Amino acid sequence: MSNKVLIIFTGGTIAMKIDPDLHAAIPALNADEIISTVTNIKNYAELEIMNFCNLPSPHITPKLMMELASVVKKNIERDDITGVVITHGTDTLEETAYLLDLVIKSDKPIVVVGAMRNYSELGYDGSSNLSAAICTAISPRAKKQGVLVVMNNEVNAASEVTKTNTLSLDTFKSPEFGPLGIVDNDEVIFYREKIKSQFIDTQFIEEKVALIKCGPGMESDIINLYIDAGYKGMVIEALGRGNVPPKMMSGIVRAIKSNIPVVMVSRCHTGRVLDTYGYEGGGKHLRDVGVIFGGFLPGQKARIKLMLVLGKTQNLNEVKELFEYNINERK
Ligand code: ASP
């Protein structure tokens, strides 16, 4: 059986060098230059290279993520392809990986990878991360695992992983569940299965979805601004178990009455939201006015999911059903 891996390059620190005039990192390496740092990889896999873009990941938009998804969909079922690796900037890597996980249905491995140190820095980690990603993409064990994120020899599920540190090489963690496994030399070892996946069958994405973080004393002004600016959905990172300051309630109610779905997640690092509290702005109040509960998802992931759900339907009941589909909560 062939071990051909399609590597799609999109940019990020893995493709950056320090510019001598700017004294700061910018996109500079092309695909061949990056591959040439991964010594001996051709003894393991045949590589096909695709240059999708060379952007810092803060420049990647949801529309570009959807274009990337359609390129992956087109190629992943080719008979000669064993798996796909995507290189990406780490800042928004979790969003792209999660979007791909939600919209692509394939048993073949799809692995997203980046680097924390650019090519000019001591100890560029692009080579070891990319070799681990390629070894994962050719591993039969990585089949049927959905989209994976491989960094620092750890394998995490795109649906569970988040960037936890601005600097560390082991920044990608699944704080709620732990890693799926490791890459030990060239061998991929899985410790556990990931939580159930969801497939959202859509070609479209609604980009006008706001992400609002709660703090004490916040009011509805920011919510009203988003409503008036024509936003189609909102994700609120609520306090603790899922509660908001009382003065945010009027904006939330106005949004829902204007057919704008409001998803609530927690600003806490881990844990699900639930309708535990009955006071004004508490989870029970939010549930009763029609807020959608986002489980353990961090705000940035919930935003991607809501964008995709809104790409499929704008009907509030359908949005709620699709969003909460595999979020195992009391209703
Ligand atoms: N700022 C960079 C980016 O996301 C960080 C990285 O790739 O590690 O493009």
Boltz pocket constraint, residues with backbone or C-beta under 6 A from the ligand:
constraints:
  - pocket:
      binder: B
      contacts: [[A, 11], [A, 12], [A, 13], [A, 14], [A, 55], [A, 56], [A, 57], [A, 58], [A, 88], [A, 89], [A, 90], [A, 91], [A, 92], [A, 114], [A, 115], [A, 116], [A, 117]]
      max_distance: 6.0
